Amino acid sequence: MTDHKVKVAQQFIEALPFARTLNMRMDMLEDGIAEVSMPYDARLIGDPGTGVVHGGAVSALMDTCCGAAVMSHPTAPKGTATLDLRIDYMRPATPAQRIRAHAECYHMTRTVAFVRATAIDEDENRPVAIATGAFTVEGAKPDFKGIGS
Amino acid sequence: MSKAPKHPRPEPVQVVKQRRDAALTALVAAVPYAGFLGIGFDRRGDELTAVMPYSEKLIGNPVLPALHGGATASFLEVTAIIELAWVRLWQEIESGELDADDLNAENLPRMPKTIDFTIDYLRSGLPRDAYARARINRSGRRYASVHVEAWQDNRQRLFAQATGHFLMPQNDG
């Protein structure tokens, strides 16, 4: 990814107050694939007994990453919103570690984008959570081949 | 002196309210993420209504503007978990098993763990206060299924709903 693209991607995140509040960082954004990460933060703890981050914060990271993946799709949607999102929490994220989400917009129609995402911490081989979702698509290029057929 | 009453007199209403409110306050205070989002709970008897007051930091689409889907998802998941924990805590407080005035992070019952959570976004979240109520559809020894509804101005017009499965903490460890 070029420096320019990285900059544009980071600006995308910084335009979202909630993503900024959680200190999210865009690590990659290209052709329907996005990577967004978030540092460990004591304010996000859901269970003080273990120090594990609340599922809702992981959900917010996944939602942001999925939305970014949709926006970066080659059909160039002008806007998107989450229709539904299902998260499976496979294990607690390890406290004090950064959480990284990778999302892929794997199918696009004129009106709906289908996305899946995985979240990991430093133990990359054991996902923390996976998500699948459907997103609205607003104002995609009408001449894009292979959509809505 | 009058004769001792056959049945103990009911507790004064303030004592009952104070005990229940103290238990709820301790429970919500034990979840830092709820405080971070500004989420509070109104109580009527054992019924809880979660309230997430509007704050600029919750916005995800500054153009509309609309609440971030992640903020909404977090609100619903916090509501579901607090409801599950509350039902159990209520029983323990009312039976006298736990003393509400002496609750802290150490002796509070352990929190349920989310197994999966599915959120439907029905309309965009407006830049105003949001409310939510959770309904426990099934609560077994190990697993629970919870449905949550969230609305803003109009109770009949939900802006989001969610269903989730939770792993219940085992008391015997």
Interface residues (C-beta under 8 A of the other chain):
Chain A: A15 L16 P17 F18 A19 R20 T21 L22 A42 R43 L44 I45 G46 D47 P48 G49 V53 H54 G55 G56 A57 S59 A60 L61 M62 D63 T64 G67 A81 T82 L83 D84 L85 R86 I87 D88 Y89 P92
Chain B: A30 V31 P32 Y33 G35 F36 L37 E56 K57 L58 I59 G60 N61 P62 A66 L67 H68 G69 G70 A71 A73 S74 F75 L76 E77 V78 I81 A105 R110 M111 K113 T114 I115 D116 F117 T118 I119 D120 Y121 S124
